[in-house]
Amino acid sequence: MKAALDVTEQLRLLRENYAQQLPAKLAQIEHAFRQRDNMLELTNLRHLAHSLAGSGATFGYPALSVAARQLETLVDAALCDGRPLNPTEGDCAARLIEALGREARKPMVPAPTPSLPASNVPEAERKLIYLVEDDAALATDLMLQLGHFGYIVKSFESPKQLLETPVDPLLAAVLMDIVFPQGDLAGPEAIIQLSIVRQLRTPVIFFSSRNDLTARLAVARAGGAAYLVKPIDVGALIARLDSLITDLPPEPYRVLIVDDNGPLASHNAVTLQSIGISTDIVTDPMTILAHLDDFKPDLVLMDMYMPGCTGAELAAVIRQLHNYVLVPIVYLSTETDTDRRLIAMQLGADDFLTKPITPEHLVSAVSTRLRRYRVLRSHIEQDSLTGLLNHAATKDRLATETARAARQQAVFCVAVLDLDHFKNVNDTYGHLIGDGVLKNLAELLKRRLRRTDIVGRIGGEEFVVILPDTDAKQALALLNELRDAFSLVRQRANRNLTFTTTFSCGIAEFELGLNASDILRLADQALYQAKQAGRNRVALANLDEGKAAEARILVSE
Ligand SMILES: Nc1nc2c(ncn2[C@@H]2O[C@H](COP(=O)(O)OP(=O)(O)OP(=O)(O)O)[C@@H](O)[C@H]2O)c(=O)[nH]1
């Protein structure tokens, strides 16, 4: 709690300082402008304008950023020719400096109050990012925004400071500004040095208010993985980080081995485990349904002849289950009779492997099918805009989770999230920007929840989160943290305009006797209560009172 409050307080002070220091910065600009015939002062003028252009919009002075950027471009053109400003340029610069003064006197757009950047993601899975930015206020703001998405950010105020620090082995990416007081390309130059001196191999994302070919070339030469132009669109930055940081171990493939011969099943299990496949063994075919629900296999490897029922009959049963219509079923049998093999395949299996099988052959045959199944499943189950589970897949997972919880007497919660006044977002900023908001919420949920949590988009602006082994109290705390975090994410409408938006949420906790539709309906009712109570809040369905009771009201506007 303390660390988050410190950041909050620090940010508030920095914003105040920024506003307080603006007159002094403008005085420096005016001074440099008066001395503009001195080329050193003209260079200084460009740097001062550059600095204002990069930071103004972030701190509630968007128009100031625009004017500063124009001033920087104007001065830059003269400096590139190695000459002072001509009289026309001088007049134009004077008008821009007047505009800077006017904009600086306008009130700053107040910042939202940040909250504890808590996360459901285990500390070990949170990613460490280095941020190198000389503008302290901008750096703190970026740290806070990335914190909302579950990143841990270590900040450096200069490339020199970064070069002097040993690279943390857990470092996932570097965010590097380009222009520093030490030089207009000091950022990329430091990265080249770092890759030689410290063998830096992690991806580097550069960002700058510069958008010219010289800067872009320098970044390319430094091996930059991406180039973002200030002001930074946090959604775009997160998307780049996520696509670059792919070292999260992929979810292991799961193979269910059905064989009444225990030792043989174990042998095959060990063979598959040796390449990282996770396995579960069923020696009594009559217990297969529970194994399917608990283990959720990506492939079933099945003996043909077992006591109680044949593999072919079991394959037919598996195909009756909606969730397992697609899962590959591969027979592993001594059966060599082609006719009997064909009949067995017609009942729903995909392949036939002959016992005895070499470990290499088993691994190769199973891996190919597993890979193809995962790709196929992701195409069928994914929502194309957000990459989350789509409506049908979310409902399937909810049904599976409900069955599992009923069987194991386990606890879990379902949360339904709905963006507030989203129509206004679309109407004000356009559908594309609305899509960006949906993606940002999806990204936040993906990053801040555990891998075992299930997240889906079930409607235009409606999301479902399934939280296994989580009771109502924990779910309430978590969703309130997510709600707080999302309300602080700056959504970018265009280069100079950002806005924030919120969601409302209803939560229902599983109880014995409820089915998947009941839980979803209860969570929906709670969501309705949250909307009725004023939005930007989380409500918990109260089964005892037979109605949704509001659990906590927090409006952060
Ligand atoms: N950009 C975008 N908008 C969508 C998408 N799907 C649905 N919407 C919009 O979501 C909005 C939903 O509006 P409403 O149901 O009136 O809800 P709301 O404005 O969020 O109001 P409350 O939920 O009552 O706070 C509509 O404007 C839809 O066009 C989508 O995929 N992308």
The ligand as a Tripos MOL2 file, in Angstrom:
@<TRIPOS>MOLECULE
LIG
   32    34     1     0     0
SMALL
NO_CHARGES

@<TRIPOS>ATOM
      1 N1        -16.3830    0.3490  -31.0030 N.pl3     1 LIG1
      2 C1        -17.2210   -0.6870  -30.7870 C.ar      1 LIG1
      3 N2        -18.4410   -0.4460  -30.2450 N.ar      1 LIG1
      4 C2        -19.2460   -1.4900  -30.0140 C.ar      1 LIG1
      5 C3        -18.8830   -2.8060  -30.3400 C.ar      1 LIG1
      6 N3        -19.9260   -3.6110  -29.9990 N.ar      1 LIG1
      7 C4        -20.8980   -2.8280  -29.4750 C.ar      1 LIG1
      8 N4        -20.4970   -1.5420  -29.4770 N.ar      1 LIG1
      9 C5        -21.2200   -0.3480  -29.0310 C.3       1 LIG1
     10 O1        -21.4600   -0.4160  -27.6420 O.3       1 LIG1
     11 C6        -22.5130    0.5120  -27.3560 C.3       1 LIG1
     12 C7        -23.4090   -0.0750  -26.3000 C.3       1 LIG1
     13 O2        -24.3180    0.9100  -25.9490 O.3       1 LIG1
     14 P1        -25.4080    0.7260  -24.8330 P.3       1 LIG1
     15 O3        -25.8820   -0.6960  -24.7940 O.co2     1 LIG1
     16 O4        -26.4150    1.8130  -25.0210 O.co2     1 LIG1
     17 O5        -24.6230    0.9090  -23.4850 O.3       1 LIG1
     18 P2        -23.7120    2.0840  -22.9260 P.3       1 LIG1
     19 O6        -23.7100    3.2930  -23.7860 O.co2     1 LIG1
     20 O7        -22.3910    1.4820  -22.6300 O.co2     1 LIG1
     21 O8        -24.4350    2.4460  -21.5840 O.3       1 LIG1
     22 P3        -24.4550    1.6710  -20.2120 P.3       1 LIG1
     23 O9        -24.0550    0.2390  -20.4670 O.co2     1 LIG1
     24 O10       -25.8700    1.7690  -19.7450 O.co2     1 LIG1
     25 O11       -23.4880    2.3560  -19.3160 O.co2     1 LIG1
     26 C8        -23.2250    0.7970  -28.6750 C.3       1 LIG1
     27 O12       -22.9350    2.1010  -29.0820 O.3       1 LIG1
     28 C9        -22.5990   -0.2070  -29.6410 C.3       1 LIG1
     29 O13       -22.5020    0.3100  -30.9530 O.3       1 LIG1
     30 C10       -17.5980   -3.0290  -30.9370 C.ar      1 LIG1
     31 O14       -17.1890   -4.1460  -31.2510 O.2       1 LIG1
     32 N5        -16.8140   -1.9330  -31.1320 N.ar      1 LIG1
@<TRIPOS>BOND
     1     1     2 1
     2     2     3 ar
     3     2    32 ar
     4     3     4 ar
     5     4     5 ar
     6     4     8 ar
     7     5     6 ar
     8     5    30 ar
     9     6     7 ar
    10     7     8 ar
    11     8     9 1
    12     9    10 1
    13     9    28 1
    14    10    11 1
    15    11    12 1
    16    11    26 1
    17    12    13 1
    18    13    14 1
    19    14    15 2
    20    14    16 1
    21    14    17 1
    22    17    18 1
    23    18    19 2
    24    18    20 1
    25    18    21 1
    26    21    22 1
    27    22    23 2
    28    22    24 1
    29    22    25 1
    30    26    27 1
    31    26    28 1
    32    28    29 1
    33    30    31 2
    34    30    32 ar
@<TRIPOS>SUBSTRUCTURE
     1 LIG1         1 GROUP 0 **** ****
